[in-house]
């Protein structure tokens, strides 16, 4: 018997392939998805939606059963790991929060910073959803569905709306879990009872993910919205940084003066009524005893806007152009395939290419150097000039590292070591963003054919711009330390840039991912340690650099305010030795990369 669905008159259907089409028509900057004529490509008498979906359900029954079994096994494994490792960590975390709750000063700082933190989280969710829609989106259709069902005379909304409902449901589930976790945190810190905190956190946990899903659908559907997201992302990031600064300012003010308190109240009042991000924060503030007298009105506005946005997004889900669905399906398939092979670099490049699709790049240039010895530095500088997002991202990472370093200076003992390691890790990420050209040429050795230098010398020269520019950014981040008596930061912070740059180049020439390390069979009393060997190989440059600098800075005592000037000698020697060792390792890795048989 034929596996094709049959029409009412007994004939097999479909009689032949139907040419795939783009239901939105050509999109040259216009929002073709709003064209009502796009749905009139076939007559209703040829509607075979019901037969097609029934046939697909029958054919996919075995696949769905196997998929559900795989998901059940994965969920069971995650639950075991969460119970085995997370219970101990959670217990210690709860104890730590209990000690913090006993400190009235800490509790008061949390209450002052809570409005800005809540608005920061809501705005961050919106930015993440909009950026995610540029390469994946809430309506993600598999390639087989794009190749056959959507090319048949079926109603597109019957195929696309379930995908949107699934994404919105999963996001809502995550939001509810976050609301429960937030209520528990408020209870552990003594900010609010568990019952009122949970009840007043649920509106934000339910409505904000739904609004984010609706926003992401419109970004996925309209080219104009996608262009605006790409254009406004830097300003959104600056807004998030400003909110983080506001939260830190509010929390650090021990006894705010009348003028400072008035400024904070004006800012918070404007933010709490500026949109859904503020409306969602007001019930939580009311639960903690904060100033939110209009929280019932804000909650009603939040629910009404969410209902209208989700309803409109659900109706619009069937009008997403097929070309965008194809592009997102291809990117998602690429990312999934390379993640299974642990090729994180390939996944990052695939997502970055999708995020930059349609974005106009700048053509800024610098005067060409007269000496060929400067050609690599010139090319790296021009690459950063044409991609200012990398420079801004590096500055933000280094600024975050400088802020964390200030906490390390104020800490003592083991806490100082941990916070200092976190600060150095943030600085490593910042300097590493400046070494993208080294990674690009190490990904494909043919790209270095333009260079008049050998590949080893080329990689060494690729470390110059990240080291110099990272040192400049670190020196700028150290200026606030110098203004408050920490002049040594002007030397110590730029001193970390050269080893970070050398480690970034070493990571670039690491070579193909050695997945065979995950099956070494290193049996230990705690289980197979092969995965940890692979992780150490993957993160060896990062771990070596951060660990060595942390030990060198901590043992030298250079972070102590009253330390002698001779204490600076040990960090300098550590930096020089570490940089030389990393460059030597880079040379050896380049040799193995060029001659893998040897």
C-alpha positions, 0 to 999 in steps of 0.5 A: 500500500502507498504511504501517501495520504489519500484524498476523499476520491481515493487518489493518492496525495500529493500527486507530485512535488509542489515547488517550494516558494517564499510566501513573503515574496522578495524582501528588499528591506520591506516587511513583506510578511505583512502582505495579505496576498502572500497567503493566497498562493493556492486556492482553498479547494486544494487545502490538504492541511488536515491530511498532511498533519495526520500523515505526519503524526502517523509517520513520526509516532516512532520518532517521537517515542524514541525522542521522549525516551532520550529526553527522559534519560537526559532529564534523569541524568541531570536530576541525579547530577543536580541532587548529587552536586547541587544539594551540597552547594545549595545547602552551603549557599543557604547558610551563607545567605543566612549569615548575610541576613543577620547583617543589617547593613547587608540587608539594607544594601540589598533593599536599596539595590533591588529596584535597579537589579530587577529592572536590569534583569528584565531589560537583559531578558529583552535584549537576549530574546531580541538577539536570539531571534536574529539567528534562531527565534521562537519559531524554529522549524526543522529542515525536513518540515521546510523541505516538504510540508511547508511546500505543500498546500497547507495552512502555514499557521497550523505548522508554525503556531505550535512552534511558537506555543512550545517556545513560549511555554518553555520560556514561561516555565523557566520564568516561573522557576526563576520566580520561585528561586527569587522568592526563596532568595528573598526569604533567605535574605530576610527581605520578605516572607516566602508566601507573599514573595512567591505570589508577587513574583509570579506576575513577572515570572509569567509575563516577562518571558511571554513578552520576550517571546512576542518581541523575538517573534516580531524580530524574526518576522520583520527585517526592519525590526532585525536591523533596528536590533542590530543597530540599537544593541550597543546602546542597549548594552550601555543601558544595562551597564548604567543600570548595573552602575546604578545598583552598585551606587545604591548598594554602596551608599552607606548612609545616602545624603538627602540629595543622593536619596532624592536622585535615586528616588527620581530615577527609580520612579521613572524606571518603574513606570517606564514600561513592562520592565518596571511594572513587573518589578513593582509587586516584588518591591511591594513584597519586600517593603519597598516604595511601590504604592501603585503596584496593583495598577502596574500589575494590571497594565503588565497583564493587559500588555502581555495578553495583547502582545502574545495574542498578536504574536500568535496570530502573526506566527504563520506569516514568517517568511520562508527564507528566514525560517530556512536561514534559522534552521540551517544555523541551528542545525550547524550549531547543534552538529558542531556542539555534539563534536565540541567544536565551540569555535565553529558554533560561535562563528555560525552564530556570529555570521547569522547575527551580522547578516544584513548588517553594513560593515564600516570601511574605515582605513588607516594609513598603510605602513611604509615598513613591512614589519608593521603590516600585521599590526596595521591589519589587526588595527584596521580589523578592530577599527572596522569591528568596533563591537569587539573593542567595546566588548573588550572595554566592558570585560576589562571594566568588569574585571577592574570592578571585581578587582576592587572587591578583591583588594577589600577582601582577605584570605581565601575570599581574596584569592577567589575574587582575584581569580574572577577579576583576572578571568574577566580581564582574560576574556576582554583581551581575548576579544582583541585577538580575533584575527589570530583565531581566523588565520589559525582556523584556516592556514591558507588565509596566512598566505598573504603574509611575508612572515612564517606562520610562527612569526605571524602568530607572535605579531598577532599578539602585539595589538591585543597586548598594547590595546589591552594595556591601554584599556587596563590603564584607563580602568585603573584610573579610579584606583589611582584617584583613591590612593591605589596608584599601583593599579596603574602598573599592575593592571596593564601588566596583565595584558601581555600574558593574556594576549600570549594565552589568546594566541596559544588558544588560537593555535591549539588545533582541532578539538581532541575528542579522543581525550574524552574516551581515555578510560581513566577510572577513578573512585569518583568515576571516569576522569576523561572528560576532565582531561579534555576540559583541561586540554581545552582550557589550558591557556586560560587556566595556566595564565589566570592561576599563575597571575593569581598566585603571583599577585597574592604571594607578592603582597602587592595588593596590600595598601602598605606593602613596600615598593619591592613587592612589585618586583614579583608580579613583574617577574611572574608576568615576564616569565609567564609571557615567555613560557606562553610564547614558547608553547605557541611556537611548539603548537605552531610546529605541530599544527604545520607538521601534524605527522611529526 
